[in-house]
Amino acid sequence: MSIHKASIEEISMLQLSDSFFPSGMYTTSSGLEALYYSNRKITDADGLRDLIKVYLEHQLGPADCSALGNSYQHIQRKDLQKLVEVDNIIFSMKLIEEVRNASTRSGTQVLRCVSSFRTDNSMLNGYQEAIKDKRASGVYPVALAVSSNALDIPMYKAGLMMLYGFSVSMVGAALRLGVLQHFDGQRIIHELKPTISDCVEKNIDRPLTSMWQFAPDIDMLQIAHERMSSKMFIT
């Protein structure tokens, strides 16, 4: 019995978005750990949901999701030079060193893993060579676009996967910090579904020249985490 091609794409999407996949995304708190130890601590599920919405609507949507969409278009045109340009721009937009490093670690890890079983993809191999030559960083949104394309995952679904994965990583961090319980976490993810979908719709086709992000409170949180001497999460 043969499996329809669409089913293979969907299984690949599940594979990349699963916490079992060794991307390192689930070792990040995106500044939530610093907030937990501050006097502005989030104490309930609604507060965490609203915080994640700010990240999605003012940082990941117009920046990372746009970078993923632009990357996907250049991959389909087999334009490695333009792909590297997107990599350099979105890397430069990540203002906090700890966040930049985490994004490149996760991105290069995704590429390394996917290339271990997709050895024949020219854009995947070319992008990894650009990283090796230090022309690119391997930043996560671009790396995820390259890996998703290599596994025939459509651009829009790759955007959903990225924003969903980020939301789950923050909810998971909150669970480990003891901010909320598992049922609350699942409710947050459910309530964020329209926001995730809307952010992908609005930003996946955004031109490279229109990429933006503006969330100064979040930047300050991430700076505070970077300066912590002892921490559980890498961001």
C-alpha positions as CSV (number, residue, x, y, z in Angstrom):
1,M,0.0,0.0,0.0
2,S,1.5,3.3,-1.1
3,I,1.5,6.5,1.0
4,H,0.2,9.6,-0.7
5,K,2.9,12.3,-1.2
6,A,1.0,14.9,0.9
7,S,1.1,12.5,3.8
8,I,4.9,12.3,3.6
9,E,5.1,16.1,3.7
10,E,2.8,16.2,6.7
11,I,4.8,13.5,8.5
12,S,8.0,15.5,7.8
13,M,6.4,18.5,9.3
14,L,5.6,16.6,12.4
15,Q,9.2,15.3,12.5
16,L,10.7,18.8,12.4
17,S,8.3,20.3,14.9
18,D,8.5,17.5,17.4
19,S,10.5,18.2,20.6
20,F,12.2,14.8,19.9
21,F,14.0,16.5,16.9
22,P,17.4,17.7,18.2
23,S,17.1,21.4,17.3
24,G,17.7,22.7,20.8
25,M,14.7,25.0,20.6
26,Y,13.2,23.5,23.8
27,T,16.2,24.6,25.9
28,T,15.3,28.3,25.5
29,S,13.0,30.5,27.5
30,S,13.4,33.7,25.3
31,G,13.9,35.8,28.4
32,L,11.1,34.2,30.5
33,E,13.5,32.9,33.0
34,A,14.8,36.5,33.7
35,L,11.2,37.7,34.0
36,Y,10.5,34.9,36.5
37,Y,13.2,36.2,38.8
38,S,12.2,39.9,38.4
39,N,9.6,41.8,40.3
40,R,7.4,41.7,37.1
41,K,6.9,37.9,37.4
42,I,4.1,36.4,35.4
43,T,1.9,34.4,37.7
44,D,-0.9,33.0,35.5
45,A,-1.6,31.5,32.1
46,D,-3.3,34.6,30.7
47,G,-0.3,36.7,31.4
48,L,2.0,34.2,29.6
49,R,-0.3,33.9,26.6
50,D,-0.3,37.7,26.2
51,L,3.5,37.8,26.5
52,I,3.9,35.2,23.8
53,K,1.4,37.2,21.6
54,V,3.7,40.2,21.8
55,Y,6.7,38.0,20.7
56,L,4.7,36.7,17.8
57,E,3.2,39.9,16.6
58,H,6.1,42.3,17.1
59,Q,9.2,40.2,16.8
60,L,8.9,36.7,15.2
61,G,6.1,37.5,12.8
62,P,7.5,40.5,11.0
63,A,11.1,39.5,11.3
64,D,11.7,35.7,11.5
65,C,8.6,34.7,9.6
66,S,9.4,37.2,6.8
67,A,12.9,35.9,6.7
68,L,11.7,32.3,6.3
69,G,9.3,33.4,3.5
70,N,12.0,35.3,1.6
71,S,14.4,32.4,2.1
72,Y,11.9,29.9,0.7
73,Q,11.5,32.0,-2.5
74,H,15.2,32.2,-3.1
75,I,15.6,28.5,-2.4
76,Q,13.0,27.7,-5.0
77,R,14.9,29.9,-7.5
78,K,18.1,28.2,-6.4
79,D,19.6,31.6,-5.7
80,L,22.2,30.9,-3.0
81,Q,23.6,34.4,-3.0
82,K,20.2,35.9,-2.2
83,L,19.6,33.3,0.5
84,V,22.9,34.3,2.2
85,E,21.7,37.9,2.0
86,V,18.6,37.0,4.0
87,D,20.7,35.1,6.5
88,N,23.0,38.2,7.0
89,I,20.0,40.6,7.4
90,I,18.0,38.6,9.9
91,F,21.2,37.8,11.9
92,S,21.9,41.5,12.1
93,M,18.4,42.2,13.4
94,K,18.9,39.9,16.4
95,L,20.2,42.6,18.8
96,I,21.1,40.4,21.8
97,E,24.2,38.2,21.5
98,E,22.7,35.3,23.5
99,V,19.7,35.2,21.2
100,R,21.9,35.4,18.0
101,N,24.0,32.5,19.3
102,A,21.0,30.4,20.3
103,S,19.4,31.0,16.8
104,T,22.5,30.0,15.0
105,R,23.1,26.9,17.2
106,S,19.5,25.7,16.6
107,G,19.7,26.5,12.9
108,T,23.0,24.7,12.2
109,Q,21.8,21.7,14.3
110,V,18.7,21.4,12.2
111,L,20.7,21.6,9.0
112,R,23.2,19.0,10.3
113,C,20.5,16.6,11.2
114,V,18.5,16.9,8.0
115,S,21.6,16.7,5.8
116,S,22.4,13.4,7.5
117,F,19.5,11.8,5.6
118,R,19.0,14.2,2.7
119,T,22.4,14.2,1.2
120,D,21.4,15.1,-2.4
121,N,19.8,18.6,-1.9
122,S,21.9,21.2,-3.6
123,M,20.6,24.2,-1.7
124,L,21.0,22.5,1.6
125,N,24.6,21.6,0.8
126,G,25.3,25.0,-0.7
127,Y,24.0,26.8,2.4
128,Q,26.1,24.6,4.7
129,E,29.1,25.4,2.6
130,A,28.3,29.1,3.0
131,I,28.2,28.7,6.8
132,K,31.5,26.8,6.7
133,D,33.1,29.6,4.8
134,K,31.6,32.2,7.2
135,R,29.5,33.9,4.5
136,A,26.4,32.9,6.4
137,S,25.5,32.2,10.1
138,G,22.9,29.4,9.8
139,V,20.4,31.5,11.7
140,Y,17.3,29.5,12.5
141,P,14.5,31.0,10.3
142,V,16.7,30.6,7.2
143,A,18.0,27.1,8.2
144,L,14.4,26.0,8.8
145,A,13.3,27.2,5.4
146,V,16.2,25.3,3.8
147,S,15.5,22.1,5.7
148,S,11.7,22.4,5.2
149,N,12.2,22.8,1.5
150,A,14.5,19.8,1.4
151,L,11.7,17.7,3.0
152,D,9.0,19.1,0.6
153,I,7.2,21.0,3.4
154,P,5.4,24.0,1.9
155,M,6.4,27.5,2.9
156,Y,3.2,28.4,4.7
157,K,3.4,25.2,6.8
158,A,7.0,25.9,7.6
159,G,6.0,29.3,8.9
160,L,3.3,27.7,11.1
161,M,5.8,25.1,12.3
162,M,8.3,27.8,13.3
163,L,5.8,30.0,15.3
164,Y,4.2,27.0,16.9
165,G,7.6,25.6,17.9
166,F,8.5,29.0,19.5
167,S,5.2,29.1,21.4
168,V,5.6,25.6,22.7
169,S,9.2,26.3,23.8
170,M,8.0,29.3,25.9
171,V,5.1,27.3,27.4
172,G,7.6,24.4,28.2
173,A,9.9,26.9,29.9
174,A,7.0,28.2,32.0
175,L,6.1,24.6,33.0
176,R,9.7,23.9,34.1
177,L,9.9,27.2,36.0
178,G,6.7,26.3,37.8
179,V,4.6,29.2,36.5
180,L,1.7,27.0,35.3
181,Q,0.4,23.4,35.0
182,H,0.2,21.2,31.9
183,F,-3.5,21.8,31.3
184,D,-2.9,25.6,31.4
185,G,-0.1,25.2,28.9
186,Q,-2.3,23.3,26.4
187,R,-5.0,26.0,26.8
188,I,-2.5,28.7,26.0
189,I,-1.3,26.8,22.9
190,H,-5.0,26.4,21.8
191,E,-5.8,30.1,22.4
192,L,-2.6,31.1,20.4
193,K,-3.7,29.2,17.3
194,P,-5.5,32.2,15.6
195,T,-2.5,34.5,16.4
196,I,0.0,32.0,14.9
197,S,-2.1,31.6,11.8
198,D,-2.6,35.4,11.4
199,C,1.1,36.1,11.9
200,V,2.0,33.7,9.1
201,E,-0.6,35.1,6.8
202,K,0.5,38.7,7.4
203,N,4.3,38.1,7.2
204,I,5.2,35.1,5.1
205,D,5.1,37.1,1.9
206,R,6.5,40.3,3.4
207,P,9.3,41.8,1.2
208,L,12.8,41.7,2.6
209,T,12.9,45.5,2.7
210,S,9.8,45.6,4.9
211,M,11.1,43.3,7.7
212,W,10.8,44.9,11.1
213,Q,10.7,44.2,14.8
214,F,9.9,46.4,17.7
215,A,9.6,45.0,21.2
216,P,11.9,47.0,23.5
217,D,10.6,45.4,26.7
218,I,11.4,42.0,25.3
219,D,14.9,43.2,24.3
220,M,15.4,44.3,27.9
221,L,14.3,40.9,29.2
222,Q,16.7,39.1,27.0
223,I,19.5,41.4,28.0
224,A,18.7,40.7,31.7
225,H,18.9,37.0,31.0
226,E,22.2,37.3,29.2
227,R,23.6,38.9,32.3
228,M,22.4,36.3,34.8
229,S,25.3,34.4,36.4
230,S,23.3,31.2,36.9
231,K,20.5,30.0,34.6
232,M,18.5,27.0,33.5
233,F,17.9,28.1,29.9
234,I,20.3,29.2,27.2
235,T,18.2,32.4,26.5
